[in-house]
Amino acid sequence: MNKVIFKIAALSSIAGLLATCSEQQPAAPGLSFEESLQQQLIEAQPGDVIEIPAGTHEMTRSLSLNVPGVTIRGTGIDSSVLSFANQIQGAEGLLVNADDFVIEDLAIEDTVGDALKINESHNVAVRNVRTEWTGGALTTNGAYGIYPVQSSNILIDGAVAIGASDAGIYVGQSNQIIVRNSRAEYNVAGIEIENSTFADVYDNVATNNTGGILVFDLPGLPVQGGRNTRVFNNEIINNNTGNFAPEGNIVGTVPAGSGLMILANDSIEVFGNTFTDNNSANILILSYYITERPFEDENYDPFPEAINIHNNEFNGGGTEPDSEPLVALQANTGQPIPDVVWDGTMLSGKQANEILCMRQNGEISFVNLDAGNGFAAPNFDTADHNCELPALSEISLSTGAE
Amino acid sequence: MSKHFCRCSIITASFSLILGCSDATPVFYESDNPQRLSDWNLFNLSSNDFVPSSESIVFRPANQLFTDYAHKLRTLWIPDGAQAMLVDGEIDYPAGTVLSKTFYYPTDSQGSPIRQPDFGDSSVNLSTNKLIETRLLVRRTNGWEAFPYVWNNDQTEAFLRVAGASTNIDLKSDIENFDFVYFVPNENQCAGCHVTEHPDGDMHPLGAIASQLSSSFLKNQSQITALVDRGWLDQYPDVSSPISWMDESANIDERAQAYLNIHCGHCHNPSGAADTSALLLDGSHNLLVNMGVCKRPVAAGGGAGNMLYSIVPGNPDRSILLYRMESDEPDEMMPELGRSIIHKEGINLIERWIREMPGSCPD
């Protein structure tokens, strides 16, 4: 045993050498790439740029960053890859709790849980970052790809998110948000803005997800009152992948074939988008009651309001609905589900034109499901919704990152 | 400074106990982060024994966190002339304070780790135990900092591993064997638990706090009394010792809450890292739903285990909370950090608590 050797060494030093022990000082261990990367992230100083070289780097544990003002930079969205295929610890790939954070030009693959979680951080830029589960749309994939939560001044630009079992790009409980020039595919939700305020979602492609773009407001969360989101100039195409979310999660209730779903959120402006072949419906506007989930939250407003849909283009869709009321509707009419579906519920005293306005959308079809009366009398007339709502302001980030 | 260790073993080896070792006097570093644990002088290490400096107090909180059945030896040291003050009922330690927690496993005659109950020894016999890691929590002028040190195989030194480390453990017991990867946390992961107000709060101790130290330990004396007697604490806090989750004579509800508080409350509190989930397990909930009763998951992903609620009264098999305690998958398991294997005793407690809980949830 080494202990014996040590003892002998000690005795020999007593026996006259009186040497210092430094010669027998145990050697410090060397570090792997993964360990030295994590060490860099811990010891970083504000202003540091941590570079991820080209190549696929195997990670076994979650990485984390708590130092503000740090940039993590790879060599390209396909060339610098942090692969977590053999991850054995940690609930995410990279966990960031740090203001003034930039991450760019790299990919995070096959994490056991969320790929990039950014919690309570302010002034965040995610540019040319790919998060992907490489085995395709599997329930066992991690929940979120790019996941800022309880954060502000967030720019997500040029991202690619593939395979998340919840949302590819998910911004939750946050404010001042831009998601643009990004591509989300084969996720349950492509891009989701949840319990957040002041978001611009534009120039994105959402395709082959269960639902393309989701704008939700849910009860029971510390941050509520989701409102003021603009969804514009996006291509929302063929989001018909079967829902593969684990049960119990709210996105598990999203019907396959949902182009844009607005749930209980207010002041949403939807314009300049192209909706193509989303086979439940191109747009769904729903109250939280449609989920049939009870809630005990006095401050929660379960109804969507001030939804402004104009100047969009609709092609096809609604041919294969994945939701009981929509299947029943299709059976009754013999027609595809209309482009815009509203469940028709609202607070008493409200008028339909306070909930939803539609104009200049070319050939657009519409249905009010009359969900409040057991879907008894669906109404296809758009007359109550031929109205205008004020345009929302452009988001400008205090960082000027855009 | 590891010369000190070395000299100590020389003397022990040569003259046995005739001369003995001079006792280590701990050293506080305000800014340097020594790469070697021996530089802190917190312990007397020989080839046979690992013994805390007599200038430290060995302590044990009333409720201890589960860490893969590792044994733990905790020390507290405050430099001469410094004193902790009671501030708003909590102990505010002075700059210079060094807390340590050494994780080790008893070993069999082959040197393989074996599972044994931890009765809280105040030193470690190295012929029958293996040291894994020593974590320091150091109170500097600007606040607490955490340093994980990992022991080498020779058990002659522990080195600072800022990025943590992992080691394979094959833990044997009469009932079953556990073969797992033991994780030493990295410094950020230390903060993951020790910063309870996320993200801007300060790091602080979780075990060496007024309530947890109000229990008795060595010499059957309240550990608070030991601190006051030494002049390390200026006055007695007005707290009673908390229920221990292991106390089988206590009420099941209080035991379960004590267990959840110590294992989950550092993140699942109103300002903790897990407040995004709206699940509060630190005892601060107003509504049962906030403690998980009939509460829907928010962003649990696969961690929801295809179930609808965190806790379904009377139905532990449909409760996500228990499911996540029973998981050892990194994306599902709770707590996320601090264990690789499941804690059967904790699961049994929470299982019984949920089973006996009155009420039901909507289907």
Interface residues (C-beta under 8 A of the other chain):
Chain A: N2 K3 F6 K7 A10 L11 S13 I14 T20 C21 S22 Q24 Q25 P26 A28 P29 L31 E34 E35 S36 L37 Q38 Q39 L41 I42 E43 T60 R61 S64 L65 N66 Q87 I88 Q89 G90 A91 L95 N97 T111 V112 G113 D114 N119 E120 S121 T139 T140 G142 A143 Y144 Y147 V149 Q150 S165 D166 G172 Q173 L218 G220 L221 P222 P246 E247 G248 N249 I250 R293 P294 E296
Chain B: S2 K3 F5 C6 R7 S9 I10 A13 S14 Q35 R36 S47 L126 V150 N152 N153 D154 Q155 T156 E157 F159 R161 V162 A163 G164 A165 S166 V181 F183 N186 E187 N188 Q189 A191 G192 H198 P199 P270 A273 D275 T276 A278 L287 V289 K295 R296 P297 V298 A299 A300 G301 G302 G303 A304 G305 N306 M307 L308 I320 E329 P330 D331 E336 S340 P362
